[in-house]
Amino acid sequence: MKYVDETYSIGDFKLVYNNKAADIYVSSEDFKGVIRAVKTLREDINKVSRILPKLRTSEQLSENTVIIGTIGNSPIIDRLIAEGKLDAADVKEKWEAFVIQTVDNPMTDVDKALVIAGSNKRGTIFGVYDLSEQIGISPWHWWADIPARHRDDLIVRQGIYKQGEPSVKYRGIFFNDEGPSLMAWVRANYRDFTHEFYEHVFELILRLKGNYLWPAMWDNAFNEDDELNPLLADEYGIVMGTSHHEPMIRAHGEWKKHRKGPWDYSVNEEYLYRFWEHGIERNKNFESIVTLGMRGDGDEEMGGQLTFKKKIELLQKIVQDQRKIIREKMNSDVTKVPQLWALYKEVQDYYENGMRVPEDITLLWSDDNHGNLRRVPTEEERGRSGGAGIYYHLDYVGGPRSYKWINTVPLQKIWEQMHKAYEYGADRIWILNVGDLKPMEFQTEYFFRMAWNMDEFNKDNTWKYSVRWAEREFGKEYAEDISYIINRYSKLNGRLKPELLNAVELYSQTNYKEADSVIADFNEITVKAENIYEKLPDNLKDAFFQVAFYPAKASAQVTELYLTAEKNKLYAAQGRASTNELADMAEKIFEADAELTFDYNKRMAFGRWNHMMDQTHIGYTYWNYPPENIMPEVTRLKLESGAEMGVAIEGSAEAWPISSKRCILPKFDGFNRESRYIDIFNRKKDIFAFSIDADEKWIKLSSTKGTIELEKRIWIDIDWDNAPKGEDVQGSIRVSSSSGQTVAINLSLFNPVEIDRTTLEGFIESNGYISIEAEHYTKKVDTNNAGWEKIPDYGRTLSSMTVFPVKVPSTTPPENSPCLEYKVYIVNPGELEVTTLIAPTIDFIPGQGLRLGISFDDQPIKIADFSNCDWDESVIYNIRKAKTAHNVEGYGYHTLKIWMVDPIVVLQKILINMGGLKPSYLGAPESYYGGKKETGKKYGKPEELKLMAKEKALMIVRPTLRLNDVLPEKPLTAQIEVSNRDIFSHKFALTISLFDERGNIIDSVSNMGIIARKDRQMYNYCFKEVENSKRYKLKTSIIYEKNLSEYEFELEQPDQSIV
């Protein structure tokens, strides 16, 4: 709810008005963390209004005052409640609740007050930071360089604004897998993971209304690296924990430093007991959640020679001893100490086979490391006093492939999984593995916001949330486009993680234009991102680059790199002269990826986040990431002199006239009306002429003659107004060349008499298959207590359908089974196969499976069981598939029915194969259905591919012109990247000259140095600004090894406006 505005009405509170800020009062008796947050609020108000409020800690208050305090720790707050002036109902004695209220005449000499009161320390802090966000301070202002939006006046609307208890009690993040990126960044800016770093983490968590942290642990020990770490965490109000394999508040880094003997309680009980005792004794006065249990040494399964049964017995003894330590060292009533048992990986097997812990211990369930829940509490488990929680991943190191670069988990998936977890009672702890945190800002906040108030989130408002988020950070003008970019790149990465692009049979180069359409999807968001970046004010560019531009463009480039390398292999097999151009293109894209990484690390924010994108992400060969990015293998052909025509067609990897197979295009049909293509290409060096003739006038060609240097794509369409009727109308095309080759191409079309686009109901078969997106059902039949509903934009292609409410019991259809009906028109009746594609969900509800019912018309229902799908395959492809065989008699209309068996199934796509379905990653594009508006798109390279200009320079310069806030007398900053593409280092001299738009030189500077082989360096040069000059000319000259390269760039004046 918005309660801060810029216009005053009678009764409102003037936080800042007419160049005057209200005083802020906080009692000196309140918590240190509250006083710290109040001081931060004061600074926030100054950032927005450029007016610094006075901070008071005595009760000598001005007539217009902000009063902040914790119930029970602030005498003024307690008095206002006692006098009935402050409404603390539903706040007092609650967990982390707060009220923000305007109060008239709260006390003598105060005419109007804005009161922020919390039920406890964090409740007050959340109220303070809620106001900060309302006035225009992003929670990410420090972490993502989001500037404060200037406002002259800040007015709090008259009223009472309350936040009750959060949906999830403990809400936190886990810094994990922090090398190389975060670790290198921290060590370049701080002594190590010390309090100077963690203070920014604590503040971020609180601004996001979180309260819990698992600190970085790869090579660090939070409590030993800096003694101020735990002290300040407690002061700020952060509940500290340790990860799932670090029991008793002792980091694995501490064990590596102090180990004596093996990490094995069966043989080293005495030392481990004392080791754990120290952790509890040391942190007993700090707010913590104690991790119990024990795994192997360093996030591994428990080793040793013990049997499974003996491991359970040992683990039960370990928990008993750990509880004894807590009782003796921390609290004699051990049930008052928050504790968790992480049922991660093999530990869940111990639980499922009978191991139990006392009921006050929280059972922390986990996903499968890839965003799919493994388990939720049963009805009996929901009665445990310790409750349950979820450990969820945006980052993971392990099989089938590590993923720790950029986001690959769409928001819709996070909502769908965590909503189900919450509905099943996992509401005590939510902990999110965020890896390095950057660039997961958007997804991290979404997780926190859901955990704070799940009632505000549903399957239909993910998009609205995204737009509001983008508007808060970047303003209204581009909010929808930025929201689209972030959601879209996440969805596209959710199809196949960038790290896995070389682990599967990639998007098809020949069938359904799949590879070209994927590149087009990525290019769409890249173009949007580039356009927005150019138009944004200079002070928003860095933030936009971090949260949207970089992840979108980087994802696009890596995908295009692999697809270009794949196409290079295909073209080599076909003998195309353009094979070499594609090899060059792939290498340029590989280079562009390195340039983009450099821009994030060195150019963006003047290098503030250097190292944060050090993570390698190209060239995986097994589960772990490569030591450096590795260029995909490409092929080059040695071309002969002369000219020789080749022809390739859509739907085939063959090339003619060399191939002995018939050259047949995929069938055209009068419903989809899709364009088809043929590629005419050169096999040799010299140009040749070509001509194309069609034997029927209703065959339309995008070109009928021309010359070929490398290749040209010809689009074929049908004049459906004049095409003959029939189910198998034949036609042909003949391609001839001046080099003497001729290729005959056969085509056919399906244009039936008895039905057409205007009369069709439902989906129609074409080319021997029907492809259906789940959301395009013909009819939905609900039961009294459940029904199928759409989760918009969830899935690899369009949206998903699943059953709500999520806690309905499994059933045997058709009894109490909601049903989706799809009307289909079958041309080839008889034996057919239905492939049902669902989200890669795991059967996480005990006693339930992962099944759907499939039937046609009134035939018996067949059960599709997805629980037998290979797990590796499901998380690689982000889908589960099941096939059922059916016999459907009769040409024409039939009804496909999808029945609920288990409610957790999330249906995404259905493929009906009559024998014509071809291999593809995503499955065939959706078939035509009655009323469908979209027709086939033309994808692929430009009409004609020619030889690219080869970049011969070994020393390259890439400039940008930005504004700096360090030197007001020289605010213009020319950022000059010098790139050495040679295999040797070079000494160089660089001269930079800046001219205004009238050609007058502003200044000239020179620099010299040595640049290593295959290295890049960034140089920043500051210049004075020229009044009324909207454009500048930047001239650079670089001398190396007696070579001179000169560049000239036209650069825009950076936009200084502040949104």
N, C-alpha and C positions, 0 to 999 in steps of 0.2 A: 504494500500500500504506500503510495506516494504522499508524504506529508510536508515536504519542503518545496517551496515555490519562490518566485522572485517578486511577486506583487503582494502588497499588504492590504488586508481587510480588517475591519474592526474586530477585535478579539484574538487576532493572531499574535504570535510571539516574534519580536524583532531580534533575530539572532545577529544579523548585520543589516543595518539600515541607515541610509544617509551618512555613510562614511564613519559609522560608529558600531562597534561590536559589543554585544552583551558580555558582562563579566561571567566567569565560570567559577563555581564554588565546588570544592570537594573537601571533605573532612580529613584532617591529618590522622584521624583514627582509622580511616578506611584501609583496605588492603593496598600494599605497594603496587600490585598489578593494576588496580583501579586507578591509582594516582598516576601511574605511568601512562595508561590509556587516555586519561584526561589531558595530560600534557601533549600527547599526540594529537588529540582532537583540536587543541588550541593551535597547533602547527598546521593542521589540515585546514582550519578556517582561514588562517593566514594565506595558505597556498591558493585558496579559491578567491578570497576577497581582497587580499593584500592588506588586511587589517588584523593585527594580532590582539586577541582578547586578553584582558587582565585575568590572572589566575589568583583566586583567593582561597585561603584555607581557614580563615576565621569567619565568624558569623556577622561581620560588618559588611553587609551586602548592599549593592546598588539597587536602584529601582527596577532594573531590568537584568535578571540574572538567570544563568543556567545552573541548576542545583543537581549535582550528581552524587549518588551514594548507594551503598549496599544496605539492605534492610538488616538491622541488627548491628551494623558497624558505623552507621552515620546517624548521629543524634537528630539532625534536622529531618532526615527522611523518616525516622521513627516517629517524630513529633507530628509531621504532616499526616502520616497514616492514622495516628491516634486521634487527631483532630478532625478526621474525616475529609481532609482536603486532597489527599492523594488516594486514588483507587488502586489498592494492592490486591484486590480479589483475584484469584487465579494466578497470582504471582508469588505472594508470600509463602514460604516453606516449600516452594516448588524447585525443581532441578533446572537451573540455568534460564529461568524466565526473567522477563523485564517489562517495565511499563515506561512509556514516554508520554508525558501529560503536560498540557499547559494549565497553569494554576494562577488564578487571580488572587492578589493580596495574600500570599502564603504566610507572610509575617510582616512585622512592623518595618516600614520604609521600603518594602518591596512591592511594587505595583503588579508586576507580572513575572512569573517564573516559568521556565521550561524545566521540568523535573524528569530526570532519568534515574530510575531505581531498579536495582536488580535483586533477585531472590538470594543470590550468593555472589561470590567474587566474579565468576564468569558471566553470570546474568547481567551484572552491571557493565562489564566490559563489552558484552555483545550489544547492549543498548547504546553505548558510546560509539562503537564502530558502525552501528546501524545508522546513526545520525551522520557520521563521516561519509558513508556511502551516499546517503540522501543528498548531501550538499554537493557531491560531485567528485569525491575521491574514490578511485577504483581500488578494490582490494589488491590489485596487481600493480599499483602505481610504482612500486619499487622493482618488482620482479619482471615487469614487462614494459617498463618505461612509458606507462600511461600518464600523460600530463593531467594536471588539475584543470578543469574548465573554469575560466574566470566568470564570476558573478558579482555584480555590484551589491546586490541585496540578497539576503538569505532570510526567508520568512517561514516559520513553522506554523502550519495551519492549526487553528484552535481545535482541541479535541484530546482524546485518549487513544493511544496506540499501544497495544499489548502483543507480546509474544509469549505463548505458554511454553510448556516443557517441550523439548525437541522430540522428534520421532524416534531417533536413535540416541542412546545415552552417551556412548563414546564414539567420536567421529574423527578419524585421523588418516594420516598418510605415512608411507614407508619409503624412505630414500633407499633405493636398492640398486645393485648393479651400477654403482656410481662411477666406475672407471670405464673408459678413460675421460669422459666429458666433464661431469660435475667435479670429479676429483681434481682434474687438472685446473679447472677454473677456480675452485676454492683455493688450491695451493698457490695459484698465481696472484690471488687477491688477499689471502689471509694466512696466518701462521699454519693453519690446518682447519679441521672441522671444529673450530673453537667458538666461544660464545659470540664473538663479533659476527660470525656467519649465522649462527643459530638464532640470534635475536631477530633477524629478518624472517626466518622461518616461523618463529613463534608468533610474530605479529601477523604474518599472512594467515596462519591457521585461525587465529582469533578473528581476523577481519572476515574470514569465510565461515565464521560461527562453528569452527571445529574446536577440538580440545585435546587431541591425542596425537602422539608421535612415536614412531619407531625410527630412531636415527640411523644415519649411514653406518654400515657395518663391514664393508668389504675389507678395509684396512684401517679401521678406526674403532675407538672405544669411547663413546660419548662421555662417560663418567670419569675417565682417566685422562682423556686428551686435554681437558681443561676443567679444573675444579669449579669454575663458574658456570659451566654448562647446566648441571642439575639445579644449582641454586637459582639461576635466572629462569630456567624452565618453570620451576615452582612459583617463583615470584610473578612471572607473566600469567600463570594460570594454566600451563600445559601439563597434562597428565602424560608421564613418560612410560614407555614400555620398551621391551626388546622383542626382536623378531621371533618367529615360530620355532627357531632352533637355538635360541639363546635364553636358557632358563635363569630365573632368580636374579634378574636385573644385572646380569653379567654378560657383556658383549663377547663375541667370539674372539675379537681382538685382544681382550683381556686374557683369555685362555692361551692364545698364542704367545703372549708376553710372559705369563706366569706358570705355564704348564709344568707339572711334575707327574710323570707317568702318563698312561693312556687316558683318553676320554672314554672311559668304560667303567661304569659304576659297579659292574660285577667283579672287577679286580682292583679298582682304585677308589673304593668308597670313602675312605677316611679323608683323603685329600680333596676330593670333589665336594664332600660335605662341608669342609672348612672353606673351600672356595666359594660355595654358594652362601654360606653364613656371612661372609664378608660383604657380599652384594646386598643382602637384606639389611645388615647392620648399617652399612654406609648410607643407604637411601631410605631408611625407615621414616625419616621426617618429611619426605617429599611425596607428593601425590603420584602414585604409580599404579599400573596394572601389572601384576607379577605373572610372567609366563612360567608355566609348570611343565613337567615332563622332561624328556631328553631324546634327542635324535643323535645321529652319528656326528663325527667330528667335522664340522664345517658344512652344514646344510646337506648332509648325506643320511642315508638310511642307517639305522643302528647296525654296527658291524659285530664282529665276534663270531663265536661258534655256537651261540645259543639257538635253540629251536624257536619257532614262532611262539609256542606256548610259554617257553621260558622267558622270552622277551617281554611278553605281557606281564608275567609275574614280576620280573625285574622292574618294569616301568611302574607297576602299582606300588612297589616298595619305594621307588624314587619319589613318587608323588607324596606318599605318606611321610617320608623323611623331609621333603621340602616344606610340607605343611607344618611339620614340627618346628622347623627353623623359623618360619613366619610367626608361629605362635609364640616362640621364645624370644625372638628378636624384634618383632614389629608390633604385634597385637595379640594379647592372650585370647581374644575372641577372633579366631582366624577367619570366621565368616564375614567379618567387617572389612577385610582386606580384599579389594578387587583382584581376582585371579582369572587366568584363562588357560585353557588347554587347547592348543592348536591342532586340529585334526587334519593335518596337511600330509598329502601323499600317503605314505605307508602307515602313518599314525591312524588314519581313518580305518584302516583294516583292523587295527587292534581294537578299536571301538566296536566295529561291526561284528567282531568275533568275541564280544563279551566283556571287554575291559570297561570299567566304569570308574568315575571319580566322584567325590562328594558333590552334592547338587548345587552348592553355592558357587562352584567354579563354572565360569562361562565356557560353553563349548563353542570354539571358534572354527566354524566350517570354512572350507575354501572352495574356490573355483578350480578348474583344471589347469590353471596357469594361462589359459587362453580365453577367459571371460565366460566360461560355461560352468554353472553351479554343479558341484558334485553331490551335494546333500543339503537338505533343509530339515528343521526339527519336525519330529512326529508330534501328534497331539499329546502323547505322554511326556515327551521331552519339553514341550512348551510349558509344562507345569513346574519345571525346575526353577528354583529361586535364582540361580546364576544366569539363567537365560542363554541365549545363543547369539552368535555374531557371524560375520562373513569377512573373509580375507579375499580381496579381488585384485586382479592384475590389469595394468596397462603396459606392463613391461615384464619380460621374463628372459632368463638365461637358462637354456636347456632345450631338449628335443621337442618336436622334430627340428625346429630352428629357433635360435634366440631372436628376440625382437626387442630392441631397445633404442631405436632411432627416433621415429616420429609416430604419431598416433595411428593405430590400426583398428581401434575398437569404436564403432559408431555409437553415438549417444543413444540411439533407439535400442541397441542391444543392452547397453548399461541399464536403461530404464526397465526393459522387459525382464532381465534377470534379477535386478535388485528389488523390483516391485514384487516379484514372486517370493524372494527371500523375506521381505518385510511382511507380506501377507501370511507367510508361514511362521512368523514369530521370531525371525532372526533380527532383533532390534536392540541388542545390548551393545554390540561393538560392530562398527564398520571400519575396516582399515584398507586403504587403497595403495597398492604398489605403484608409485608414480615414476620409478626409475630416477632420472635426473631432474624431474619436475618439468623442465623445459624440453620440448615445446608442447607440453600437455596441459597448459594453463586452462583452456576452455573445458576440457573433459574433467579435470580435477575439481573445478568449481561446481560443475554440474553434480558430481558425486556428493560434495559437501552439502549443496543446497537440498538435494533429495533427503539426505540423512537428517537435515535440520527440520524440514517440514514436508513429509512425503505426501500430505494431502494436497499440496500445491502442484503436484506432478501427476500427469496421466498420459495415456497413450496418444492423446490428440494434441498435446500442447508443447511437444518438444521443439517444434519449429518456432512457436511464439516465444518460448524461453530464449532460443538462440537469437532471435531478432532483438529482443529486449537487451540481451547481453551485448550484442554488437552495437546497439544504439547507445548504451551506457558508455562504452569505451571509445566509440568513433563518431557519434552523432547520428542523426536520423537519416541523412541523405543517402548513405551507403549501407545502412544497417542490414537491409534485406539481402543485398548482394554479398556482403561479408558473411552473413549467416549461411548463405547458400554455398559459398566457397568452403567454409569450414566443415559443414555437414557433408558436402559432396566429396571432398577429398577423403574424408573419413570413411564414407560409404565405399568409395572405389578401392581404398586400401583394405577395407573389410572384406572385399571379394577375395583378395590374395595379398598377403603381406609382402612388402617390397623385398624382404629377406628371402622369400620363397619363390621369387620369379624365375629362378633357374633350377627349381626343384620339381617342377611339374611339366606336363605337356601344356605349353602356354596357350594363351588365347589364339584361336585358329587363324592362320594366315589365309586359308583357302575357303573355309565354310562360313557362311552367314555374315561375311564382312566383319567378323568378330574383332580381329586385331585392330583394324582401321577404326571401328566404332569405339573401342576402348581408348585409343589415342585421341579420337575426337572428343570423347567425354572429358579427358584430362585437359585437352587444349582449351575447351570451353572455360573451365575455371581458371586456367592460367591466364588467358586473355582478360578475363574479368579482373583478376588480381593485379595484373600489370596496369590496366586502365585506372583502377582505383588508386594504386600506389602513385601514379603520375599526378592524380588530381588532389590527393590528400594534402593538407597543410604540412609543412616540414616537421612540425612538432608531433605529428601523429604517424609519420612514416616508419619510424623504428618499431613502434608497437605493432603496427599492422604487419610489418615484415616478419616479426616473431610469431605472431599467433595465427596468421593466415597465409601470407604470401609465400614464405619459405616452405612450410609443410606442403602446400598445394603444388608449387612449382617443382620442388624437389621430388615429390611423389611422381609427378608427371614425367620428369626427365628420366628417372630411373626406370619407369615402366616403358617409356619409349626407347630407352637404350636397349633393354632386353628384346623388345619386339623388333627393333631394327636389326639387331644381331641375328634373330631368328629368321627374319625376312632375307637377310644376307645369305644364310645357309640355303634357303629355298631357291633364291635367285641363282646361286652358284650351281645348284643341282639342275636348274633349268638352262644354264649356260648363258645367262643374261650379261651383257656388257656392263649394265648398271650395278652388277655385284660389287664392283670396286667403289662405286659412288656410295653405296650403302655401308661399306666398310669404313669409308672416310666419315660418313654421317654418324655412325656409331661412335667413332673415336671423338668426334666433335661434341657429341652429347656427353660422353664420359668426361671430357674436359670441362664442359659447361657445369656438370655436377660439382667438380672441384672448385670452379669459380663461384658457384652459389654458396658452397660451404665457406669459402673464403669471405664472401660478402657477409654472411651471418657472423663469423668469428671476428673479422677485422674491420669491415666497412660499417656495418650496422652499429648505431650508437657509439661510433668512434672506437670500436673494439672493446666496449664494456663487457661483452659476453664472450670474449675470445676463449676458445677451447670448448664451448658448450655444444658445438656441433662436430666434435672430433670423432664421434662414433662412426666406425666403418660400416658400410651397408651394401656394398657391391662385391660379388664374387665369393659368396658362401660356398663351401664344399662339404661341410658337415654341420653339426648342430651349432657349433660356436662361431662367433664372428671372425672374419679374417683379420690378420694384423694390419693390412692396408687394403684399400679398395683395389679390386682386380678387374681389369677390362675384360668383358666377355670375348670369347674367341670369335674372330671373323675370318672370312676367306677372301682372297683376291685371285682373280683369274688373269692369265697372260693372254691378252687379246691379239688376234691375228689381223693383218691388214685385209682390207676388203669389207664387204657388207653381206650380212646374212640375216634374214628375217626369222624371228621366232614369234609364236603366239601362245599366250596362256589365257585361261578363262577362269571366271569365278567358279568355285566349287571343285577345283581340281589342282593337284600339284604337278600334273603333267605339262609338257611343252610340245608344241607341234611346229613344224611337220615331223620332228624326230620321233615322237611317240607313235606307236602303232595302234593305240586305242582310238575309238571314235571320239571326236571332239563334240561334246554335248553340253550345252548350258543347262543349269537348273531350270525347271519348268516355270514359265510365267503363269500367273493366274489373274483372273479378272477381279479378284477381291483384294489381295495385298497390293497388286499393281506395282510391284517392286522393280526398280531398275536393275539390270545385270551389266556386267562389264567384261570386256576382253582387253588384254594388254598386248600391244604390238611392240616388240623389242628387237634390239640389235644384238647379234652374237659377236660382232667384230667391231672394227674401228671406224669404218667409213659410213657416211650418211647414205641412206637409201630412201626412195619414194615408195609410198604405199597407196593402195586404193581399196575401198570396201564396197561391196554390192550386196543388197538384200533381195531375195527373190519375191518378196511381198511388200506392197506399199504400206501395209500397217506396221511394218517393222521400222522403227525410227532410230537413226544413228546420230550420235553427237558429232561425228566427223566422218567424212567419206573419203578423204584423201589428205595427203600431206607428206612430210618428210620425217624421218626418224634418225636422230643422233644417238639417243640411248633408248628411250621408250615412250609410249603414249598410251594412256587409258582411254578407251572408247566406251561410252555408255550406250546401252541398248534399252529402248523403251518401246512399249506397244501402244498404238493408236486404238484404244479400246472402243471408241465410238464406231470404228470401221472394221474392227477385227471380227472374223467369222465366229459363229457359235460352235461349240463342240467341246468334248472333254479331252481331246488330244489333237489339237490343231497343229499341223507341222509347218515349219518354215526353215530357211537356211540363210547363211551369210557366207560370202566368199571374200577372203582377204588375199590380196596379191601384192607382190613387191617388185621393184625394179631390179632386185638382186636375184629374181627367178623363182622365189618360193611362193607357193599357194597353199592356203589352208581353208578347208570347208568346215563351217561350224553349224551344227544342227541345233534347232530350238523347237520347243513346243509350248502350247499354252492350254490352260484349263479355263474354259469360258462356257460353262454349261447353259443349256437352254432353260431348264426348269427353275433356276434360281439365280439371283444376282445380288448385288450389293444392297439394293433397295428393299429386297424381300427377305434377306438372310436374318435369321434369329440365332444368336449364339455364335460359336466358333466353327470354322470350316476347315476341313483337311486340305492340305496343299503339299505337294512333293512327298506324300507318304507319311505325314505326321500332323499332329495338332499340338501347339505349344500354348499354355494357358498361364497367365499370371493369376495368383491365388485370389487377389482382390476383385477380379472381374467375374464374380459368380453371377449366375442368372437368377438364382433364388436362394434365400437363406431360411432354413427351417429351425427355429429355436425350440427348446423344451421349456417347461415351466421354470426351471432354475438355472438355465445356462444357454449360451448362444455364441456363435462365431462372431468375432469383431475384428476390424482392421487395425493394425499398428502401422500408421503411415510411414512410408519411406524406410521400413525395416526389411532388409534383405539384400541379396546380391544384385537384384535387378529392379524391382519396383517396391511393393509393400508386402506385408505378411498378414495372415489370418490366424487367429488363435482363439481359444475359448475363454470366456469370462462368465462368472468369477473364476479365478484360477484355482480355487480350492474345491471345486466340485469333484466328486469321486469318479474313478474310472468306471467304465460300463462296457457291456457287450451289446453292440448295436444290433438292431435299431432301438432297443429299449433305452429310454432316457438319453438318447444320443442326438445332440444337435447336428444338423446336416447342411452341407453346402452343395448346391446343384449347379452343374454347368451343362448347358445345352450345346450339343456338338452335332455337326453335319459330317457324316462319315461317307467317304467315297469308295473306300476299299474295305468293305466289311469282312468279318472272319476273325482269324486269330490276330490279336494285337497285344501290345505290352504297355502298361502304364508305369511310368517312373515318377514317383512323388518325391519332391525335394523339400526338405524342411531345414530349419535352423539347426546348427550343430549342437543342439541341446543334449544333455546327458539325462538319463532317467534318475533324477535326483530326489524323487519322493519314494521312500520305502513302501513296497507293496504295489507300486504302480510301474508301468512299463513306458514304452515310447512307441505307441502304435496308432495307426489310423485304420478305418474301414474304407474299402474301395468297392464300388459296384456300378454296374450299368443298368439303367431302367429298373426292372423288378427282379433282376438276377440276384443270386445269393451274394452276400457281402464277403469279400476276401480281406484278410487282415494283412496290412503292411507293417512289418516289425522293423524298426530302425535301430533297436538296441544292439543288434549284431554287427552294425557297421564298424569298420576299423577306426579306432580313435584317432590315430595319426592322420589318416586320410580326412577325417571329418574336420580336424582343426587346420589342416593345410588348405583344404578347399572351402572351408567355412560353410559346409553343407553336409547334410546326411541324405542318402538316397535309399529308396526301397522300390523294388519292381514287383508287379503283380501281372499275371497272365489272364487274359479274358478272351471270350469268344462272343463277338457281337454280330448278330445276323441282321441283314437288311440295310440296303443303301439309304442314306438320308439321315433324319434327325434321331438322336438318342440323348439320354441324360446320364452324364457321369455324376456320381454321388460320392462325396467325401464325408465320412462319419467320424465323429469323435469317439475314440476309445480311451485314450489318456489325455487329460486336459492340458498337459504341459507342452504338447506338440505345437510347433509354430510352422504353419504351412506357408511356403513361398512360391512354389511353381509346380506345374504338372505337365508332363510330356506324354502324349499318346503316340506310340510308334506303330505304324502300319507297315514298316519296312523301309521307310525312306529317311529316317533320322540319321544325321551325320555327326561325327565327333565334334565337340566344341567344349570349351571350358564352362560357359554359362548356361549351356543348353540353347536350343534354337530360339531366336527371337519370337515374341508372341505372335500367334497367328491372327489373321483378320477375324473380327467378330462384328456382328450387326451393330451399327452405330459408331464404329471406331473411326476416328477422324484422322489420325496420323497415318501417313503412308511411308514407304521406304525412303530412307535417306541415302544420299550419295556420299560415301566416305572414301578416303584414300588420298594419295598424293596428288599434286597439281596435274592438270591435263597432260603436261609434257614435262618429262624429267630431262634436264640437260646437265652437261658437265659443270660441277661446282668449281668456283674459283678456289685455288689452293692457297692457304695462308702460309707464306714462306717465312715470314719474320719469326725470329726466335725469341726476341724480346718484345713483349706486348704491353701496351699501356691501356688501362681501363679507368676513366675518371668519373667522379660524381661531384656535384656542387651542393654543399649543405650549409646549414647555419650552426654555429657553435654558441654556447652560452658562457664561454670561459673568457674570451677576449672581446669585450663590447666594442672596442675601437677597430677590431678586425673580425667581424662576425662571419664573413664569407669564408668557407673552408673548402678547398679543392682536395678531394680524397683521390690520390693517385695510386692505383695498383700497378706494380711492375711485376711482370710474370716472365720467368726464364723457362722457355720450353726446351732448351737445349739439354744435352746429356752431360754438359760441362758447366762449371761455374764461370761467371763473368764479372770482371770489373766494369763499372759503368758510370757514366755521368748523365744526370737528368736535369734539364732546364724546363721550368714552367713559367709561362707568361699568360697573364689574364688581361683581356681587353673588354671594354664596355661595348654596348651595342653600336656606338658611333665610331668604333675602331681605335679609341684612345687607350693606351696601355695604362693599366692600373698599377701593376707591379710585376717584377720578374724575379724568380728565385732559382737557385741551383743547388744541386746535391750530388754527392758521389758516394759510391760504396761498392760492395761485392755481394752478388746474389748467387746463392748456391744453385746447383743443377736441379731442374724440375721444381723450383721453389717460387714462392710469391711473397712480395713484401708490400706493405701499405705505408704511404707517406702522406701526411696531412700538412697542407700549406694554408696559412690564414692570410686573407686579403681584406682591405677596407671595402665598404659597400659604396656603390655609386648611386646617388639619388636619381630616381626615375629611370634607371636602366633595368629593363625587363629581361634582357637576354645578355649573355656574356659569351665571348669567344675564348677558348682555352687552347693555347698552343703548347705542345710538348715536343722536346727533342731528346733523344736518348742515344748516347754514343757508347758502343761496346766493341772491343776488338777491331777498332778502326771502321766499324760500320756505323752509319747514321740512319736512324729511323725518326721520321717526323710525323706527328699526328695533329689534327686540328678538330676541335669539337665545338659544337654549338650547344650551350647549356642554358636552361631556364633559370631565372631568378627564383630561389626557393620561396615558397609561399609562407609568409610570416604570420598569416592569420591564425588565430587560435579558436578552435571549435569548442 
